[in-house]
Amino acid sequence: MARHRARKHRWNPYTSEVQRFSVYPRVQVPKERSIRIGEEFIVKINDVDEKGRGIARYQGHQVIVYDASLGSKVRVKAVRKIGDTIYAEIVETLSETDTEY
């Protein structure tokens, strides 16, 4: 009769400890600089929502611009940031769209 039961290993090789003891270096991914409220940047309006606000993309964020026309290129100022969405106001219109809607 065996006095000791066969136990499962308490050490799990698939935990975060593996990375800590690994001989391979970790890949450092540079973080994107976060957009701050009050910061100005240039976007091109790609879409317009049902309320007439322009929608653009900037550094992986969705930018909603008040009173922007589709296809225009504008310099905007970030007013509010909620999660991945940035609300902005137009500072300067750099180019208007040529087509009428």
C-alpha positions as CSV (number, residue, x, y, z in Angstrom):
1,M,0.0,0.0,0.0
2,A,1.3,3.4,-0.9
3,R,1.2,5.8,1.9
4,H,1.4,8.9,-0.3
5,R,-1.1,9.6,-3.0
6,A,0.1,10.8,-6.3
7,R,-0.4,14.6,-6.2
8,K,-0.6,16.8,-9.2
9,H,2.1,19.4,-9.5
10,R,1.4,22.6,-7.7
11,W,3.6,24.5,-10.2
12,N,1.8,25.5,-13.4
13,P,4.2,26.1,-16.3
14,Y,1.6,28.3,-18.1
15,T,1.5,31.2,-15.7
16,S,3.1,34.6,-15.7
17,E,6.1,33.1,-13.8
18,V,7.3,31.6,-17.1
19,Q,7.9,35.1,-18.6
20,R,9.6,36.2,-15.4
21,F,12.2,33.4,-15.6
22,S,12.4,33.4,-19.4
23,V,15.8,33.8,-21.1
24,Y,14.1,35.7,-24.0
25,P,13.7,39.5,-23.6
26,R,10.3,41.0,-23.5
27,V,9.2,43.0,-26.5
28,Q,8.7,46.6,-25.4
29,V,5.9,48.2,-27.4
30,P,6.0,52.0,-27.4
31,K,2.9,53.5,-26.0
32,E,1.1,56.1,-28.1
33,R,1.1,59.5,-26.6
34,S,-2.4,60.2,-25.2
35,I,-4.4,63.1,-26.6
36,R,-5.1,65.7,-23.9
37,I,-8.0,68.1,-23.6
38,G,-7.1,71.4,-25.2
39,E,-4.6,69.9,-27.7
40,E,-5.0,70.9,-31.3
41,F,-4.5,68.5,-34.3
42,I,-5.6,68.2,-37.9
43,V,-8.2,65.7,-39.1
44,K,-10.1,64.9,-42.3
45,I,-13.8,64.4,-41.9
46,N,-14.7,61.0,-43.2
47,D,-18.3,60.7,-42.1
48,V,-21.2,62.7,-40.7
49,D,-23.6,61.4,-38.0
50,E,-27.4,62.0,-37.8
51,K,-26.8,65.1,-35.6
52,G,-24.6,66.8,-38.3
53,R,-21.3,66.2,-36.4
54,G,-18.3,65.2,-38.4
55,I,-16.6,61.9,-37.6
56,A,-12.8,61.3,-38.1
57,R,-10.1,59.0,-36.9
58,Y,-6.9,60.2,-35.2
59,Q,-4.2,57.9,-33.7
60,G,-6.7,55.1,-33.2
61,H,-9.3,57.4,-31.6
62,Q,-12.7,58.4,-32.9
63,V,-13.0,62.1,-33.2
64,I,-16.4,63.8,-33.3
65,V,-16.2,67.4,-34.6
66,Y,-19.1,69.8,-34.0
67,D,-20.5,71.5,-37.2
68,A,-18.1,69.9,-39.6
69,S,-18.9,69.2,-43.3
70,L,-18.1,65.9,-45.0
71,G,-14.7,65.8,-46.8
72,S,-13.3,68.9,-45.2
73,K,-9.8,69.1,-43.6
74,V,-9.9,71.0,-40.3
75,R,-7.7,71.9,-37.4
76,V,-9.6,71.0,-34.2
77,K,-9.2,71.4,-30.5
78,A,-10.1,68.5,-28.1
79,V,-12.8,69.6,-25.8
80,R,-13.8,66.4,-24.1
81,K,-12.6,62.8,-24.0
82,I,-14.7,59.8,-23.1
83,G,-13.1,56.4,-23.4
84,D,-11.9,56.1,-27.0
85,T,-14.0,59.0,-28.3
86,I,-12.7,62.6,-28.5
87,Y,-15.1,65.5,-28.9
88,A,-13.6,68.5,-30.6
89,E,-14.4,72.0,-31.9
90,I,-13.2,73.5,-35.1
91,V,-10.3,76.0,-34.7
92,E,-9.6,76.5,-38.4
93,T,-10.9,75.1,-41.7
94,L,-7.9,74.2,-43.9
95,S,-9.9,73.0,-46.9
96,E,-13.6,72.6,-47.7
97,T,-15.1,69.8,-49.8
98,D,-15.8,70.5,-53.4
99,T,-19.0,68.5,-53.7
100,E,-22.4,69.6,-52.5
101,Y,-24.7,67.2,-50.5
